[in-house]
Amino acid sequence: MNEYDSDKMKDLLSKEMDFVGTNIKEEADVLIVNTCSIREKAQEKVFSLLGKWRKLKKINPDIVIGVAGCVASQESDAISSRAPYVDMVIGPQTIHRLPKIYKESLKSKKTIVDVEFPLIEKFDNLPVVSESKFSEMVTIMEGCSKYCSYCVVPYTRGTEVSRPLDDILLEINSLVDNGAKEIILLGQNVNAYFYEDNKGNIVNFGLLLFYIARNKGIKRIRYTTSHPNNFDAQTYLAYEKLPQLVSHLHLPIQSGSDRILAAMKRGYTVLEYKSVIRKLKKARPSMTFSSDFIVGFPGETEEDFMKTIDLIKEVEFDQSYSFIYSKRPGTPAASLHDEVSDSEKKLRLKFLQETINTLSKSRSKSIVGENVEILVEGKSSKYNDMVTGRTTNNKIINIPGKDNLVGELLNIQVTELNNKSLKGEILIK
């Protein structure tokens, strides 16, 4: 979602202010950092970066510096006091006001702060995409109402708000007309999407997927990030009936221990989570999964941790976003007593990541020799004269080719696994 917001801010500055992007910060008239506050280190990196930008502002006082996103929302007072040279502080729900905020900062020569939560006003005022892309992100809802004990999202992005169905479909149809083949639906809790029109008609996430799939120009539908408690019969049915819906899902669990899940206020048990996995696999037997894991949550014992490892092996997660617990000010978990040492947390994290890497490598090895379809995404970062494509199961495969293949759906044969990298060859029709 930060990538989506960053793209929209660039579009606003270019279309409404005639700015041109630059990769050389010394040339810039405007410098904006778009931020995340889920982890403490990410937050501190913001202030470190601002310190470097302060030197540029001393050389050129006319440079306008902005902080956008969740750190801006959560730490607006701290930014004003720790970095008074910052000109703009913009919350994630007010990025559409960027041109106005920029003009006000030039006039006032003071820090302009706008971190309101104006519901879906943001989406009504963002520019239409003109640049053609094969894969496009579409935000369908924002915010979260789950209030997990460790998480700042409800406080920085607000509670759940869903966009009107017609607005979403209009945006998607426009993107497909402009060349998009893959649509990625975004939301802090994307499958909590719930919209009721003025006639009382209700559209939930599962039904939304069916509406979107009506557009035959869409070849793939992905979404992130979902919550285990928001799956229903219509979503399971979508996996049975919609081939455009990819066969991979990122479904956060955070811990394999019921005791820790309760302390996290996740609202489900391990058994209930596995029930969701089982129903998805029944609907789509080829499904693969990735997840989020927090290691070293306050009170986590070795037994709790090993339950997480057992779950990982049982589900056979293909990938993970795994981190050591980071205390966030203002959250209920911040007051919990933590007896686990930093060194133990690091050992647990390493073991968890090694376990998942082993499972991922085993799954990669198992598809060598198979024929699969990939969507080509760009140049390979590892091999010259090769491009990379993504399978419907989210595996990245390198094949011989050049830029003209980007955005193409290709049938290939997986030929080898080189360390962690898969290679393949295009099948001749």
Salt bridges, closest charged atoms under 4 A:
ASP5 OD1 - LYS122 NZ 2.99
ASP5 OD2 - ARG157 NH2 3.27
ASP7 OD1 - LYS10 NZ 3.63
ASP7 OD2 - LYS133 NZ 3.61
GLU26 OE2 - LYS25 NZ 3.76
GLU44 OE1 - ARG82 NH2 3.68
ASP87 OD2 - LYS57 NZ 2.37
ASP114 OD2 - ARG97 NH1 2.81
GLU116 OE1 - ARG97 NH1 3.10
GLU121 OE2 - HIS96 NE2 2.60
GLU121 OE2 - ARG97 NE 3.23
GLU142 OE2 - LYS122 NZ 2.65
GLU142 OE1 - ARG157 NH1 3.54
GLU160 OE2 - LYS146 NZ 3.69
GLU171 OE1 - ARG163 NH1 2.70
GLU182 OE2 - ARG222 NE 3.01
ASP292 OD1 - HIS250 NE2 2.72
GLU300 OE1 - ARG348 NH1 2.84
GLU302 OE1 - ARG348 NE 3.66
ASP304 OD2 - ARG259 NH2 2.43
GLU314 OE1 - LYS274 NZ 3.25
GLU316 OE1 - ARG363 NH2 3.89
ASP318 OD1 - ARG363 NE 3.53
ASP318 OD1 - LYS395 NZ 3.47
ASP338 OD2 - LYS345 NZ 2.48
GLU339 OE2 - HIS337 NE2 3.62
GLU344 OE2 - ARG348 NE 3.01
GLU373 OE1 - ARG220 NH2 3.85
GLU377 OE2 - ARG390 NE 2.71
ASP385 OD1 - LYS402 NZ 3.73
ASP403 OD2 - LYS379 NZ 3.99
GLU408 OE2 - LYS181 NZ 3.96
